[in-house]
Structures are given as C-alpha cells and as structure tokens.
Amino acid sequence: MSPDKLTYMANQIATFFASQPEHEAVDGVAEHINKFWDPRMRVQLFEITDQGTDGFKPLVVAALEKINRPQKVGSAG
C-alpha cells in the first residue's frame, strides 16, 4: 500500500474519533488499528512514522504508543 494511502486511512480513523475526549479518542484510534489493520499494514505504519510523523494527525501520533508493533516477517539475514 502506498504511504500516502496508509496515512490517509490512519487520519480518517483519527477524524472519526476526534469528537471524543482526547484519551478516549487516542484509545479508539489504537484499538481500531490493532483490531482491523493487517499486521503488514501496521509494520508499514511504523516504518513511515519511525522516519517522521509529518502528515499524520496528532491523534494518530498519540496512539502510536498503544498500537501493537508487529515483528517484520521475512527479514532473515
């Protein structure tokens, strides 16, 4: 998936939860991504955000610490 598409999807989730109190919104974003995103999507999310969080809404950035970071598959050395 393109980084732009993944960023857009994460930001859409944040937009959905934005009307809730901040701590609930952060939990909602993280829970949604943990529950519905394929581990490969979460790997890609962290590959992008480890380089910088420009373009991501603050709720996405705040939720990163609560999103399960899967191990990269197939990176045997």
C-alpha positions in Angstrom: 0.0 0.0 0.0 1.3 3.5 -0.8 2.5 5.5 2.2 0.0 8.3 1.2 -2.9 5.9 1.2 -1.9 4.5 4.6 -1.5 8.0 6.1 -4.9 8.9 4.7 -6.6 5.9 6.2 -5.0 6.5 9.7 -6.0 10.1 9.5 -9.6 9.1 8.6 -9.8 7.0 11.7 -8.5 9.9 13.8 -11.2 12.1 12.3 -13.9 9.7 13.3 -12.7 9.6 16.9 -11.9 13.4 17.2 -15.2 14.3 18.8 -14.5 12.2 21.8 -12.4 13.3 24.8 -8.8 13.0 23.9 -7.8 10.0 26.0 -10.8 8.1 24.6 -10.0 9.2 21.1 -6.4 8.0 21.4 -7.6 4.7 22.7 -10.2 4.4 19.9 -7.6 5.1 17.2 -5.2 2.5 18.6 -7.9 -0.1 19.2 -9.3 0.3 15.7 -5.9 -0.1 14.1 -5.0 -3.0 16.3 -8.3 -4.8 15.6 -8.8 -4.1 11.9 -5.4 -3.5 10.3 -3.4 -6.4 8.9 0.0 -6.8 10.7 1.7 -5.8 7.4 -0.2 -2.5 7.4 0.9 -1.9 11.0 4.5 -2.7 10.1 4.3 -0.2 7.2 2.7 2.4 9.6 5.7 2.1 11.9 8.2 2.2 9.0 6.7 5.5 8.0 6.3 7.0 11.5 9.8 5.9 12.6 11.1 8.3 9.9 8.8 11.1 11.0 5.1 11.8 11.7 4.6 14.7 9.3 1.2 14.4 7.7 -0.3 12.4 10.5 -3.0 13.9 12.7 -2.0 14.4 16.4 -4.4 11.6 17.5 -2.6 9.1 15.2 0.7 10.2 16.6 -0.5 9.9 20.2 -2.0 6.4 19.5 1.3 5.0 18.2 2.5 4.0 21.6 -0.7 1.9 22.1 -0.6 0.3 18.6 0.8 -3.2 18.6 4.1 -3.2 16.6 4.4 -6.5 14.8 7.7 -8.0 14.0 8.8 -7.7 10.4 8.3 -11.0 8.6 10.8 -12.4 6.1 13.8 -10.2 7.1 16.2 -13.1 7.8 19.8 -12.1 7.5 
